Every structure is written in structure tokens, then in C-alpha cells.
Amino acid sequence: MAPRDITLFCLVLCLGQKIQAQDGNFPIPIISATPSSVIPWNGSVKILCRGTLESYLYQLEILENLTYKQVEKQLGFQEVAEFVINPMDTNTAGRYQCRYRRERHWSAPSEALELVVTGLYDKPFLSTNGGHVAMPGENISFQCSSAHMSFDRFSLSRPGGPTLSRHRDARLQVDFTLGPVNLSFSGVYTCYGWHSGRPYLWSAPSDALELVVTGIFLTHGSNPYLLCLLHCRWILYPLSHWEARDEIWCSRMHALPEEGVPENPQTREMGSLPRALGWEGMKRDQ
């Protein structure tokens, strides 16, 4: 092979390797925040960037004026790099991404991570139109409002769940409708107010509101039952046919103190939801 041909071959090979790397031959890194991406003023957050075991350099970047700029680099072979942001304030809140370097090439950037700082404004007010206890299949509506600040955005948040954001209308409040709910909707909810021009600077959280989704209709043979989560126990209650269609029955039981929960010889404490649903002959009532 002539020297010119060898040079051309090497050039094509190197270009192909570069294109492969840029086209996502490396896994795209995964970015996350712990304990949360919503952090109080002066709090601390750890940003995790997951790459590969062969990654030897990680870079954290923040979006400024439509361009991502380097925040910090971390050198050393590791699958996950940790970047600590402390303190959280108006300068460190924003939109982040990360990337890693392997061999001679950078990976593609991760998806964006939005870090929000809270506590810049007075807290809004959170309420619900359906009480704090709901049955599976119902819809629940939360209202978030503020009498003192003219927010044009509100967000509803629950630990471990997605954060929902809505635009405020002329009523000076936002309605968040959840449903049909199931047991996974149970939890402690808070809401925040913010301005669309400063999307990463939120108010203090509202007072917390706990939602309990409790009760599943089941049948065993021709007999109806109601499975309720009461005082941290799964209780299986035999029902009459009219009770089986009383949607607030389980809610009434939840309102009783533990010593006031009714019992009869057929009542069963199942211990756990899987055990209850695994009871021989038990079927879920659709």
C-alpha cells in the first residue's frame, strides 16, 4: 500500500472512531440529586453523575445565558462522581447537566437536572376539597393559593413523587386534580409559589397536608370484603352488599381511634397487602 493510501486509511479510521464516540457509542450519563432537587435556602445538595467504570474525568455544567458552562471537574476512575453544591442560593439554583470522558472522547451530555432553591418568599396555603382520606378510584383536588404574593406559577410536591406545576388563573389560586388515585398516592403534600421569570427560585413550602388512600373492595366467593389500611395495619372487613357500595365506609373507619375500630369473628388482620391479596380464593372487585 502506498504511503498516501496508508495516510488516507488512518485518517478515515480516526474520523470513524470520533464519529462513533460523538454519536453515543458511550452510554449517556445519568444525573440525579440527593436528598432532592428542591432544596431550602442555604441548604446542601449532592449531584450524582453516573457514567462507566472506564470514565476517568467528570464535568458538571450549569446553563447560563443559553450556554452550558463548567462548574466543576472531578478526576479519577469511577462509575459515579459526586458534586456537592453548598450553599444553595440564587447563584447555585438552575439547570445542570454532566458528562464524562473515556479514552480520548467526551460522552454526550446527560439530561438536564433542575435544582430549585426554596424560601425566597412567604409560604402559600394548601387545601383540599375532599378531606384527607380517599378511596381508590376517586379524584382528589388540591388548591394552592397566596394572599400576599402575586405568583403566576404554583407547584405541588410529594417526597418520592413527581412535582406538578400549574399556571395561576384570575382566581389567584391553582387547582391540582389527582386521580383516579391508588395506594401509591398516599403521602405528605406541600405546594410552592414562584414567578415564571425566575423558575428556580421558589417560596417557602406551604404547611404539609397528608393524603391517605385506603380501602380496596375484594370478594371471596360471593362474599364482599373491604381491605383497609388502618393504624399501619391491613384489616379485612366482611361487608353486607349495601356496605360494599358505600364509598365512605373505609374513610369512617379511618377516622376512629385504634381502640374504636370494630371487630367481629370474621375480621382478619392480614399484616401486609401482598398477604391480603394472596388469600386463597380472594379476587379484586373491579
C-alpha positions in Angstrom: 0.0 0.0 0.0 1.3 3.4 -1.0 2.2 5.9 1.8 -0.6 8.2 0.5 -3.1 5.3 0.8 -1.9 4.5 4.3 -2.3 8.1 5.4 -5.8 8.3 3.9 -6.8 5.0 5.6 -5.6 6.2 9.0 -7.5 9.4 8.6 -10.7 7.7 7.8 -10.3 5.2 10.7 -9.7 8.0 13.2 -12.6 10.0 11.9 -14.8 7.0 12.2 -13.8 6.5 15.8 -14.5 10.1 16.6 -18.0 10.0 14.9 -18.8 6.8 16.8 -18.0 8.4 20.2 -20.0 11.6 19.3 -22.9 9.5 18.1 -23.5 8.0 21.5 -21.2 5.0 21.4 -20.7 5.7 25.1 -23.7 5.3 27.4 -25.3 8.7 28.2 -24.6 9.7 31.8 -27.4 9.8 34.3 -27.7 12.8 36.6 -29.6 12.9 39.9 -29.8 14.9 43.1 -29.9 13.8 46.7 -31.8 14.3 49.0 -33.9 16.1 46.5 -33.8 18.6 43.6 -35.8 21.1 45.7 -33.5 22.5 48.4 -34.1 25.1 51.1 -32.1 28.3 51.1 -28.6 27.8 52.5 -29.1 24.0 52.3 -26.8 21.4 50.7 -27.4 19.1 47.8 -25.3 16.3 46.3 -25.4 15.9 42.5 -24.5 12.4 41.2 -23.3 11.8 37.7 -23.3 8.1 36.7 -21.0 7.1 33.9 -19.0 3.9 33.3 -16.2 2.2 35.2 -13.8 3.3 32.5 -14.6 7.0 32.9 -11.7 9.0 34.3 -13.0 12.6 34.2 -16.4 14.0 35.0 -17.6 17.5 34.4 -20.6 19.3 35.9 -22.1 22.2 33.9 -24.8 24.9 34.5 -26.8 26.7 31.9 -26.0 30.4 31.8 -27.2 32.8 29.0 -28.3 29.8 26.8 -24.8 28.2 27.1 -23.7 25.4 29.5 -20.6 26.5 31.5 -18.3 24.3 33.6 -19.0 24.3 37.3 -16.5 21.7 38.5 -14.4 18.8 37.2 -13.6 15.6 39.0 -10.6 13.4 38.0 -10.3 9.7 38.8 -11.6 6.3 37.5 -15.1 5.9 39.0 -18.5 4.9 37.9 -20.3 7.7 39.8 -19.0 11.2 40.5 -20.3 13.3 43.4 -20.5 17.1 43.2 -21.7 18.9 46.4 -23.5 22.2 46.0 -23.3 24.2 49.3 -24.9 26.5 50.0 -28.0 26.6 47.8 -28.9 30.2 46.8 -29.9 32.3 43.9 -26.4 31.7 42.2 -26.4 27.9 42.5 -30.0 27.2 41.6 -30.5 26.5 37.9 -30.3 23.9 35.1 -27.5 21.4 35.3 -26.0 18.6 33.1 -23.0 16.4 33.3 -20.7 14.5 31.0 -17.7 12.1 31.4 -14.5 11.5 29.5 -13.5 8.0 28.5 -10.4 7.1 26.3 -9.9 10.3 24.3 -13.6 11.4 23.9 -16.3 13.1 25.9 -19.7 11.4 26.3 -22.9 13.1 25.2 -24.3 15.3 28.0 -26.9 13.9 30.4 -30.5 15.0 30.5 -31.0 18.3 32.3 -31.4 18.4 36.1 -33.2 21.4 37.5 -32.2 22.5 41.0 -34.6 24.7 42.8 -34.0 26.8 46.0 -36.9 27.5 48.3 -37.6 30.0 51.0 -37.3 33.3 49.0 -41.0 34.3 49.6 -43.7 33.7 52.2 -45.4 30.3 52.1 -48.7 29.8 50.2 -51.8 28.0 51.5 -52.6 24.4 50.6 -56.1 22.9 51.0 -58.2 20.0 49.5 -61.8 19.7 48.7 -62.1 16.1 49.6 -60.7 15.7 53.0 -57.5 13.8 53.9 -58.8 10.3 53.3 -59.7 8.9 49.9 -60.8 5.7 48.3 -59.0 4.1 45.3 -60.5 5.3 42.1 -61.6 8.7 43.4 -60.3 12.1 42.2 -58.8 14.4 44.7 -58.3 18.2 44.1 -55.7 20.3 45.9 -55.9 24.1 45.9 -52.7 26.2 46.3 -53.1 30.0 46.8 -51.3 33.0 48.2 -53.0 36.1 49.6 -49.8 38.2 49.9 -47.7 37.4 46.7 -48.8 37.6 43.1 -47.2 34.3 42.0 -48.0 33.3 38.4 -46.9 29.7 39.0 -47.6 27.1 41.7 -46.1 23.6 42.2 -47.4 20.7 44.2 -44.8 18.3 45.5 -44.6 15.0 47.4 -41.4 13.1 48.6 -40.8 10.3 46.1 -43.4 11.6 43.7 -43.4 13.9 40.7 -43.7 17.7 41.1 -46.6 19.2 39.3 -46.6 22.8 38.1 -49.6 24.9 37.0 -50.2 28.5 35.8 -52.3 30.7 38.1 -55.6 31.9 36.7 -57.6 35.0 37.6 -58.8 33.4 40.8 -55.4 33.8 42.5 -55.2 30.1 43.1 -54.3 26.9 41.2 -56.2 23.6 41.3 -54.3 20.3 41.1 -56.6 17.3 40.4 -55.1 13.9 41.0 -56.7 10.7 40.0 -58.1 8.2 39.8 -56.0 7.7 42.9 -54.5 4.4 44.2 -52.5 3.5 47.3 -49.3 5.0 45.8 -50.8 8.5 46.0 -50.7 8.4 49.8 -48.2 10.8 51.3 -47.4 14.3 52.6 -48.0 17.1 50.0 -46.8 20.7 50.0 -47.0 23.4 47.5 -44.9 26.4 46.4 -45.3 29.7 44.6 -42.9 31.2 42.1 -42.6 33.5 39.2 -42.2 32.3 35.6 -39.3 34.8 35.0 -37.3 33.2 37.9 -38.3 29.5 37.6 -35.7 28.1 40.1 -36.4 30.5 43.0 -39.5 29.3 44.9 -41.3 30.3 48.0 -41.2 28.6 51.4 -43.3 25.4 51.4 -46.9 25.5 52.5 -47.9 23.7 55.6 -47.9 20.0 54.9 -51.2 18.1 54.0 -51.3 14.3 54.4 -53.4 12.3 52.0 -54.3 8.7 52.9 -55.7 6.5 50.2 -57.2 3.5 51.9 -59.6 0.7 51.0 -59.8 -1.9 48.3 -63.0 -3.8 47.5 -62.5 -7.6 47.3 -64.6 -10.7 47.0 -64.1 -14.2 48.5 -66.6 -16.5 46.8 -69.8 -14.5 46.8 -68.9 -12.6 50.0 -67.8 -8.9 49.7 -64.9 -7.6 51.8 -63.2 -4.3 52.2 -59.4 -4.2 52.8 -58.5 -1.1 54.8 -55.1 0.3 55.8 -55.9 1.4 59.4 -53.3 2.4 62.0 -50.5 0.9 59.9 -52.3 -2.5 59.7 -54.2 -4.1 56.8 -57.6 -5.1 58.1 -60.0 -7.2 56.0 -63.7 -6.5 56.9 -66.6 -8.6 55.8 -69.4 -6.4 54.4 -73.0 -6.6 53.6 -73.8 -6.0 49.9 -75.0 -2.5 50.6 -71.9 -1.7 52.6 -69.7 -2.9 49.7 -71.0 0.1 47.7 -70.7 2.6 50.5 -67.6 4.5 49.3 -67.0 6.4 52.6 -67.2 3.3 54.8 -63.4 2.8 55.0 -63.0 6.6 55.5 -65.3 6.4 58.5 -63.3 3.6 60.0 -60.0 5.5 59.4 -61.4 8.4 61.5 -61.9 6.2 64.5 -59.1 5.8 67.2 -57.4 2.4 67.1 -59.3 1.1 70.1 -62.5 2.1 68.4 -62.1 0.0 65.2 -65.0 -2.5 65.1 -64.2 -6.2 65.1 -66.2 -9.4 64.6 -65.2 -13.1 64.3 -64.7 -12.8 60.6 -62.4 -9.8 60.7 -58.8 -10.6 59.7 -55.6 -8.8 60.2 -53.7 -9.6 57.1 -50.3 -8.0 58.1 -49.4 -6.9 54.6 -51.1 -6.0 51.3 -49.5 -8.9 49.4 -50.7 -11.4 52.0 -54.2 -10.0 51.8 -54.4 -10.1 48.0 -52.8 -13.6 48.1 -55.5 -15.1 50.4 -56.8 -18.2 48.6 -59.9 -17.5 46.6 -59.7 -13.7 47.0 -60.4 -11.6 44.0 -60.2 -7.9 43.5 -63.5 -6.3 42.7 -63.2 -4.3 39.5 
